[in-house]
Amino acid sequence: MSSHREFDVVLWGATGAVGRRVAHHLATRNKTCGLQWAIGGRNEAKLKAVGASLPESAKNIPIVIGDNFDRASLDALVARTRVVCSTVGPFAKFGSELVAACATSGTHYCDISGEVHWMRRMIDTHQAEAERSGARIVPACGFDSVPSDLGVFLLQSRAQAQYGKVCHHVRMRVTTMRGGFSGGTAASGVYAAEQGRRDPSISRFNAEPYALNPKGERSGPDRPDKMMPFEVKFDPHLNGWTMPFFMSPINNKIVRRSNALLNYRYGKEFRYEEAIFTGPGPFGWILATTGVLGARVFLTAMAMAPTRNLLKRYVLPKSGEGPGRETRENSTYEIVQLGILDDSTSMRVRLRGKGDPGVESTSRILVEAALCLAEDGDRMAVSGGFWTPASAMGDLLLSRLGDHAGLTFEIVNDETIISRTSGN
């Protein structure tokens, strides 16, 4: 890739709910970075409106126009920048040509995709080309799946440093979560449901625990992933009840792929799972049971066209919509990664995030991933190809998230976690 490109970063999809927040945070961060960046999309009028809403330092932000389905326009766009940062979902519908263009031109790329069947297709189609061009392609750089991926990365690094070995089993528990989600996230969920009905192989693929691992590395001790099994379990390590976490089938696969790409730094027998912690005692059980029932009803409604259309029309946020400012900025989340070593010694990483996870925190995380690709490339141990956040950026991204994205990662002692989830 040429080092003399016009832009360091192009934000693609700046007019959506997440894209607007990414533009704002990128403008704020760039006051100290001093990079050349631009916003892009297909609607010039909407892009100008986004530019007008940015801080004074970015009022004259350049605008680049392209079409998600016009490869020529995308080839011209990516040839002008070192990094593309994309928020345009559903990625299986709108993102394929952009990834192809980046892989060909040697342009680094990151996004907030959680669409694992699409990621697999992109890897299989463009891995060799990305290796040749030097393009680092890093999907899943939002709340899905950076906290999960880097939480395990940090936990295993500390375990190795302290005990000389890694944790053979890690359990992630969401202990607090408040916030909302964007129209783009809703559209991705709807699109995935519709595609899954048309193509049952997608559902079978999503259940495969090692589906994102490299060829020949798709077996291991973990059981199949299920989107929402009817399971309420007692967690003796936290002394409370858990229910399934709806994003775990995505995060699980990213963490397992990281392990494989890191030459099995976590071990060949490494196991990983996620759940929501609802608290101890009868109240925790009631919350878990109620949550599972509610999720079952929602997924059943999404699976049937008539009720799915009603949800789209009356319940789910529309394209470009997202949680209001108060929800975005005042929400929080906390997760705990509990690692078990082979002698039953346990370690914990606690991650706390500021801002609602689906929009505000995701936007900040994506900005730091894009800046990491733009500024820290010569410090990365990997070259071209498809990577996970942990395998590509690891400690470099961890440091950025703590300094600039409102995330704190800390090793904590064996303590009783008494907080519980509170909404989504």
Steps between C-alpha positions, in 0.01 A plus 500: 500500500630844409593721795403810302123465498276802534334384824607303801144393587168506314189444710255316276133528599521823697128581480365212712451508877836337571673675209406845632643418843817357345541822299461708816752295701744486211484877465566540873786250505662648191564829679806326645564239226516740207404242237337571167154346498171516313142382528341293226171359377259526210290801605694825473229715663486279810878490520516879489250512787723267702801720425312810612424333835863421580729703729645817350831331421321265258244733343667476160546124510548355149218287361544200274210349307459139399249220461503175698414307183725686254842340519663764283395780734625302800833423332548871442405579860729249673793599277489842667534382862718284721212381722126454449281498809150371415168517685278401205285201594359251441850418382386186320280729289711814464859416595640236268623718212673739739692219668595364158628841392708540818650151465603573142645847560687430825274733699457409865142453615296475821127483568235418762364188336358217709393294197713191529377323184597811301841518670565136405407571138727804487792308650459211258467732202763766570759364747762422236457837333527688830819311579648600164400867527583543869147608596417431864126422511358508854122458542312492834660818639204620708336377818492184295757375554779716644416478874473120480804455278737737678371402843612141438824622341584703813394225740718241326796738481480565874453131580810414298700776671385410852475121487699401194192345338165603357138442595354190337142627548369858497145600587381848407210641701312821418428642845356839407369636172295809424439662165325462167580405144499660158289456192801347327526231766128432469530481122786252529293281731199512269713427194668207675161359598371532144813346349495220753146408397602490134825314561492253794874440459560843658343386827701179493816699436425742784472206739848371414724610788819521289342625177735802475818307566748443217453194283619186677463665843122469546475251782535527874332440836222763479143396425287651220393863547129569532344843453265468798482159669239467771758482777502651846810387684654553843859622489682383814798726430280811524244346736206599280287430196573547133305513174632483142659810351354562155833618353700203626483295175686786332748582776579133566611445142718812496678396821556148369632636170738726693637198681566322172655806333721555806646151449284363781639732763203395718557127436344240272251399771391857577127539565299823495141591582287808573183568697313779678528498881164589655591478868476266799199344668138473389498849348795413276322184386181693423694757295678227305180306432309811397786606273516163326124496444504854361788420266323185381187697416704763312697244297184309417340822378809581292490157339150549352443751221169650627627570854843602370335761280302630798822533702666684212209739467412574861779389737850493352690823432509610137811550289698799631326493838662419832477565873473863612788698642412435865485124444818499293711697743362390838481127440766258621593137483721259688623155414714254694733246339560209739796282405569155647850352492564126494567493877161669565664836572275778371564850367259775403504796268229759556419732213291812547378708209356851488215575262238270357671198347311487170575854379715717728753245619505324163578833330790576732641148463481514121678836491790361702520193276516722191763725655698196609508373142595847374766590759637175640542286190878480532459369857262217407631147480265403215494590132223468244202273552183467704552541873313540826547806725716303745715326240562818299520774761518337845680717755508797261121518495467421870706807583294721270168380641605584854630843406233615255193273479368499856587135563684376806650151522617389843608178665282445807517257789252219559209709615125457497346685208177641633404727210240374257393584151251778453351518153670513164 
